[in-house]
Amino acid sequence: MDKKIPYKIYLEENELPTQWYNMRADMKKKPAPILNPGTHQPITVDELSPIFCEELAKQELDDTTPYIDIPQEIQDFYRMYRPSPLTRAYFLEKKLGTPAHIYYKFEGNNTSGSHKLNSAIAQAYYAKEQGLKGVTTETGAGQWGTALSMACSYFGLDCQVYMVKVSYEQKPFRREVMRTYGATVTPSPSMNTNVGRKMNEEFPGTTGSLGCAISEAVEAATTQEGYRYVLGSVLSQVLLHQSVIGLETKMALDKYGIKADTIIGCAGGGSNLGGLIAPFMGQMLRGEANYDIIAVEPASCPSLTRGVYAYDFCDTGKICPLAKMYTLGSSFIPSANHAGGLRYHGMSTIISELYDEKLITARSVEQTDVFKAAQLFARVEGILPAPESSHAIKVAIDEALKCKETGEEKNIVFGLTGTGYFDMVAYQQFNDGKMSDYIPTDEDLQKSISEMPKV
């Protein structure tokens, strides 16, 4: 062990970030504006406010303010579980026999089990400040729904969650955590909304998708007085809130004079990756430093590596604004793999623009390889990782093994977004040898891409 660098690098409570960092302010080429689905014109705060809380609508459209103050009540809540540790993976390094130094930022040290609580508490706070009765949302694997149910319970708000049907069935215990915190959880597509009924009619027996669950949640919010819709990923406001991850990570590295070489995050909608890389990307955008940043996505839902960069609906029901992003088409229904949080047809407009400018790279990995990496990590580092996080673990291992071949002592940092203790059905299938891989064909992707709007 390198005696200079401890296993876990902790920040002091008084070192917690007091401002979120907005990457868009430093981007010379801003992400394309989101469009009103009816007029195809850039959407305004007034047009977004019936869907989102007003303050969140302002944050969503703000691409000029670099730092935004974190309200004191949110800072106080963060202190329940932040700052989170940055851990040196000494045991993994030893197992791999690599000269690389591997670090992971662990976001699973709260009851929700993931990084999602960082934005959930912020969005619930602004809903409470606006005097709303409650909020609606979707959830894939359930981490976001769990986090939001906790945040709404804290502020006394009603919470209605539309959970992708395959995850609702695969992860009953995560569903019950949400209900314990007072949320109503409905499998999507449901028969409660017009969108849900239409999806069930068009795709009998469908396992659902995040895009469909988003449509149902938006419809539920806009048809109930005193409710707004909140989202756990994709949106720029969410990446803003998640910047606390990267800010803490950079501060911890700076404490020991460590310069990251490679930064790796799983990518479904972009919240974890965007939060982790925020201050590092800020340095790149300002010309102060350079990093190798890798987005890792499932081969079954490869929006960055096989999608198109174009305007598309953010939801399957085609009622949300249009965003220019890397997308597989809003009608794409991913296979029922176990990384539910990564089953989204599109990608954050920020991440999409950075990828298009080649400031970050992307890789897709297959499910069985991901779980092999997860199993290795669990055995040597003592944490059972979430399937989503394990995508980043897989590529971190790949990069460390490259260093073994070349002898380079690179500093590799990855985001461990959460724990996998509610994902035991997935681990059971892997352990029983019943897990399979699915990679969509070009024809599968072209079908949904051809149905995209012409903007």
N, C-alpha and C positions, 0 to 999 in steps of 0.2 A: 504493500500500500504506500502511495505517495503521502508522507506524513504532513505535507503542507496543505493538502486538500482533504477535508473531512468527507466521510461518506455522504452526509447530508449538509447542505449549505442552507442555513436559515437566515432570514432577515429578521430584524427586530420589528416589533409592532409599530413603532414610530417611523419605520421606513416604508410602510404601506403607501402605494401611490395615492395621491389626492386628486389626480386628474387622469382622465382617459386620453389616449393619444389617437388622433384621427389621421391615418396614413394619407387620405385623399388630399389633405392640405399640402403635402410635399410632392404629390404626383404631378409631373409636368403635363402629362396627358391624362385628364380625368376620366373616370369611368363614364360611359355614355349615360345620359339621363334616362331615368325610368319614364315610361310613357303611359298616358291615360289610354286604357284599352278601347275607348270609344272614339276619341279624337286623334289618337296617335301623336299628340303633342306632349312635351315635357310636363309631368304632373306637378301640381303645386301643393303647398302645405294645406290649403283649404280643401283640396280634393282628396288628400290622404287622411285628413282629420276624422271623417266619418268611419274610417277603418281602424286607424291607429290613434293612440293618445296624442294630443297635440304636441307635447314636448318631444315625443319620440318621432313624430312626423318631421319636426324641425331638424332633429339630429340626422334623420335619414337623408335629408337633402343638403346638409351642410358639408361642402367640400372645400372650405376655405379656413376654418378654425382648427389650428393644429392641436390644441389642448382644451378639453372641456372639463370643468370642475365636477368632481364626484360629490353629490349632496352628502351632508354629514350623516344622515340616517342610513344611507347605503354604506358609507365607510364604517359605521358602527356595526352593521350586520356583517360586513366582510371580516371583521375581527373575530367572528365565531370560528372561522376556518382558514383565514388568510393571515399572514403570507403562507403559501404552500411551499413545501421543500423542493429544492433542486438536488437531486441525488446522483452521486457518481456511481456508475454501475460496475464497481470493481469485480464483482463475482461473474458478471457476464463477460467482461473483458478477459478474465482469467480462463473461463470456459472456452472462449473463442481463440485464445492465444494470440490476441491482436495487440499491436502497439498503440492502437487508437485509444483515446480517452472518450468514454461514452457517458453522457449525462442525460437524465430525464426529469422533466418538470411534472410532478405528480399532482393531478387535480382531483383525485378520488377521495380525498380526506374529508368528506362531508356526507351527510345522510343520502343525498341525491346520488352520490357515487360518481359525479362527473363535474366537468368545468361549467356545465350549463347554468349552475346557480349564479354565476357571476353576472349574467344578463337577466335572468329571471327576477332577481330581487330588484334590479334597476327598473325593469318594465312594470313590475307590480307597484313599485313606489310611485311612478308617474301616473299610473291608473288611479291609485288612491288619492294622490294630490289633486287629480282632476275631479274627484268626487264620483267616480264610477261605481256601479254595483258589482261588476265582475268582468272577467275576460274569457275569451275562448282561444283555443290553440289546437295544433296537431302535435303528434309525437310519433317518432319511428320506433326506435328500440325502447323508448320509454324514459331515457335520462332527462330529456327536456320536460316532459310531462311531470315527472317526479319533482324536478327542481321548481317548476312553476307552482305546483300544488303546495310545496313548502313555503314559497314566497307569498302566495295568496293567503295561506293560513296565517302567516305573520302579520299581514296587513288587514285581515278580515274581509277578503274579497272572495266572491264566488268564482270557481275555476271549472271550466268545462273543457274536457280533453277528448279529441278525436284521435284514437290510436290506430295506426295501420293494422289491419286485421291479422296479418300473419304474426306480428309482434304481440298483439293482444292475446293470441292463442299460445305463442311460444313462451311468453314471459308473464305468466299470471301473477307472480309475486311482486314484480315491479308495478303492475296494475294495482295490486292491493296496497302498496305503499302510498300511491296517489290517493286512493280512497280513504286511507287512514288519515291523510292530511285534509280530507274534506272535498276532494275533487270528484266530479262526475266523469266517468270514463266510458266512452262509446267506441265500439269497433268500427273502423272505416274501411270500405264504404258502408254506410248505415242506411236505414230507411227513414231517418229523421229529417233529411234535407232533400231538396230537389236534386242537387248534384249527386248525392248518394244513391237515390232511387234510380237516376239515369245510369250511373256507373254499374249498378247491379243488373240493370236490364241489358245493357250493352255487353257486359263481361260477366256472365253468370259464373258464380264460384270464384271470382277474383280474390286474390290475397291482399289487394290494395296497394297503395303507393303513398309516399309523402305528398305528392302533387294532388292526389285526390283528397287526402285528409286536410290539406290546406284549404281547398275549395269548400269543404264542409264547414270548417271552423270559421272561415270568412263569412259564409252565408249565415251561420248561427249568430255571429256578432252583429251583422248588419240588420238582422230581423228582430233583435231584442233591444229594447230601450235601456240605455245605461251600460251597455257592453261595448268593448272594443276587442279587436283581434291582436294577439301578440305572437311572435315567431321566434324560434330558438336558434336559427342559423340563417345563412344566405344574405339577410339584410345588412346594410352598411352600419346601422345603429347597433346591431349585435356584435359585429367585429369591433366596433368602438368600445363597447363594454368589456369585451374579452381581451382588450389590450393590456389589462392588468396582469395577464399571464406572462406576456413578453416583457413588460416593464420590470416585473419581479425577477424574471429569468436573467435579464441583462444586468440588473443590479447585483444579483448573486454572483454572476460570472466576474463582473468588474471587481468585486470584493477581493478576489484572488488573482486578479490580473489575467484571467482566462479569455482568450479570443476564440469564439466559435468559428469553425471552418464550414461545417455542414449542419443545417437545421432542417429537421424532418417533421412533418405533421400529416395525419390522416386528413382526407378531404372528401366531404360529402356535399355540404352546402358552403363550407368555408369558415365557420366560426372559430373552431379550434386553431386551424392553421393560421388564419388571419390574426387572431389574438397573439399567438406565439411569436410570429415573425414581425409584428408591428414595429417595435423600436429598431430592430435590425434592418428592416426594409427602409425605415426612415433614414437611417445612415446611408444606405445604398442610394436612395433617391436624392440625397443631398451631396453625394459624392464623397462621403467621409470614410466609407469602408466597403468591403465586398464580401458576400457570403454565397455559398452554394445552398440554395433553398429547394427542397424537394417536396412536392405534394403527392401523397399516395392515395390511390383510389382503388375500389374493387374492380376486377376485370369484368364483373357482371353488370356494372353500371359506370362505364368509363367516359364520363362527360368531358373531361379535359383531353384525354389521350385519343378519343375517337369521336368526340362531338364536333359541332360546328359553332363558330362564333357569330351569333346573330341574335336579333330580337326574338324573344319567345315569351309565352305566358309562364308565370312562375307557378301556376297550378294547373291541374288536369281539367278542372271545370271551366277554365278560361274566363274567370271573373276578376282575377287580380291584375295589377298593372303589368305592362310588358317591360322586360329587362333585357339589355344586350349582355349576353353571357355565353359561355360554352355550355351547350345543351344537346341532349339527345332527342329533344322534342317533348312537349308537355304530355303527350299521349303515351309516352314510353312507360310500360309497366315492368319494373325490374324483376328479376327472379327472386324467389323467396329465400335469399341467402341470410346469414345470421348477423351481418353487420347492418342492422336495421337503421342506424343513424347515418349510413352512407348511401341509402337507397333513394337518392334524389336525382331527377333528370337533368338539373342544371347546376349552376355554380355562382357564388357571389360575384357581383359585377366588379368588385375590387380585385379579387383573385383572378378573375377572367382577364382583366386588362393587364395585370402584372405578368400573367402567363403569356398573353399575346405579345407583350413587349420583350419576352424572353428574359425577364428578371427572375423568374422561377422556372423550374422544370417539373415534369409530372411523370409518374409511373403507375401502371396498373398491376395488381398482384392477384393471384388466385386464392380462393378461400382455404383450400387445404394447406397451402404453403403458409398462409397467415396463421393458422392454428398450430402448425408445427413451431413457428416462431413464438407464439403465445405460450405453448407448453414449455419450451426451453426457458423462456424468461421467468415463468412462474416457478420452475424448479430451481433456478439459480439465484433469482432476486427476491423470491418470497412474496410476490404480489400476483394475484390472478388478474390479468388485464382484460379489459373489455375488448370484444372483437374489433371494434372500430380502432382503438388504440393500437391493436396488434398489427395493423397495416403499417404503422410507423415503425414498430419494433422490427418487423420483417426487413424493411429497407435499411434500418439502422444496422442490423446484423450484416446485411449484404455489404454495406459501406465499410464496416469494420473488418470484414474478411478481405476486402480489396486492400485495405491498409496492411493486413497480414502478408499479402503477396508482395506489396511494394516496400514495406518497412516504414511507411509514413506514420508519424504520430499526430494524426488529425484529432481535433476536438469535435466530436459529433454530439449534437443536442437534439433530442426528440421530445415530443409531447406525449405524455402518458395521460390521456384524457379522462380515464376513469377505470373502475373495477368491473370485473365480469362475474360477480357473484350471483347476479340474476340471469345469467346467460348459460346456465348449466345444461339446458337442452342442447345447445350448440356443442358444448364440450363433450356431452354424452355421445352425440352423433360422431364427433371426431374420434373419441376413445374407442367407440364400437366399430370404427372403420366404415361407417355408413355415410360419411360426408362426401359430397361430390362437388365438382366445379362446373360452373356454367358461364360460357362466354357467348354473348349475342353475336349472331352473324351480321354481316354487312346488310343483308336483306332485312333483318329484324330492325336494325337501326334506321335504315333508309325509309321504312314505312312510317315511323313516327316523325322523322325529320321532314319528310315530304308534306306532312300535315301542318307544319309550322306556319304562322302568319307571314304574309309578304309585307314587310315593313322596310 
